[in-house]
């Protein structure tokens, strides 16, 4: 079906470090790219009034997670921070 094909790539890396028996640090990175032809109105079928255009997207995400569990049933703390950037280019001719 027109407008549904795509070339996609995905990369993922993750590091985990145990700082102590009670502390863990995790760092991950993900990159995803997608290239294909898409219509400007995706809910409509491709046609002369809804033509296909080249579309490229790229998304990168960094995640950092810290965990602290001092071997207690009362304390188990996790903190996560992340950053995502996305780019989209569509050649509308």
C-alpha positions as CSV (number, residue, x, y, z in Angstrom):
1,X,0.0,0.0,0.0
2,X,1.4,3.4,-0.9
3,X,2.7,5.5,1.9
4,X,3.3,2.7,4.4
5,X,6.8,1.5,3.5
6,X,9.7,2.7,5.5
7,X,13.4,2.1,6.2
8,X,14.0,2.0,9.9
9,X,17.1,1.7,12.1
10,X,17.3,1.3,15.8
11,X,20.4,1.4,18.1
12,X,20.4,0.8,21.9
13,X,23.1,0.7,24.5
14,X,22.9,0.3,28.2
15,X,25.5,0.4,31.0
16,X,24.8,-0.7,34.6
17,X,27.1,-0.1,37.5
18,X,26.8,-1.2,41.1
19,X,28.5,1.6,43.0
20,X,28.0,-0.3,46.3
21,X,25.8,-3.1,47.5
22,X,23.1,-0.5,48.1
23,X,23.5,1.8,45.1
24,X,23.0,1.2,41.3
25,X,23.6,3.6,38.4
26,X,22.2,2.9,34.9
27,X,22.9,4.9,31.7
28,X,21.2,4.1,28.4
29,X,21.1,5.6,24.9
30,X,18.7,5.0,22.1
31,X,18.7,6.3,18.5
32,X,16.0,5.6,16.0
33,X,15.7,6.7,12.4
34,X,12.9,6.4,9.9
35,X,12.8,7.3,6.2
36,X,9.9,6.8,3.8
37,X,7.2,8.5,1.8
38,X,4.2,9.7,3.7
39,X,1.2,11.8,2.9
40,X,0.5,15.0,4.7
41,X,-2.9,13.7,5.8
42,X,-2.1,10.2,7.0
43,X,-5.7,9.4,7.8
44,X,-6.6,9.8,4.0
45,X,-5.4,7.5,1.2
46,X,-2.7,8.8,-1.1
47,X,-4.2,10.6,-4.1
48,X,-3.8,13.6,-6.3
49,X,-5.1,15.9,-3.5
50,X,-3.0,14.0,-0.8
51,X,0.3,13.3,-2.5
52,X,3.3,11.4,-0.9
53,X,6.4,13.3,0.2
54,X,9.8,12.1,1.5
55,X,9.8,12.1,5.3
56,X,12.8,11.6,7.6
57,X,12.7,11.4,11.4
58,X,15.4,10.9,14.0
59,X,15.0,10.5,17.7
60,X,17.7,10.3,20.4
61,X,17.1,9.5,24.0
62,X,19.5,9.5,27.0
63,X,18.4,8.1,30.3
64,X,20.2,8.2,33.7
65,X,18.8,6.2,36.6
66,X,20.1,6.1,40.2
67,X,18.8,3.6,42.8
68,X,19.4,3.4,46.5
69,X,18.2,0.6,48.6
70,X,19.9,0.4,52.0
71,X,18.7,-3.2,52.6
72,X,15.6,-1.9,54.4
73,X,12.0,-2.7,53.7
74,X,11.2,1.0,54.4
75,X,13.5,2.6,52.0
76,X,13.9,1.9,48.2
77,X,14.6,5.1,46.2
78,X,14.9,5.5,42.5
79,X,15.5,8.7,40.5
80,X,15.4,8.9,36.7
81,X,16.2,11.7,34.4
82,X,16.1,11.6,30.6
83,X,16.6,13.8,27.6
84,X,14.9,13.2,24.2
85,X,15.5,15.2,21.0
86,X,13.5,14.6,17.8
87,X,14.0,15.9,14.3
88,X,11.4,15.7,11.5
89,X,12.0,16.7,7.9
90,X,9.3,16.5,5.2
91,X,9.9,17.8,1.7
92,X,6.6,19.4,0.8
93,X,7.9,20.4,-2.6
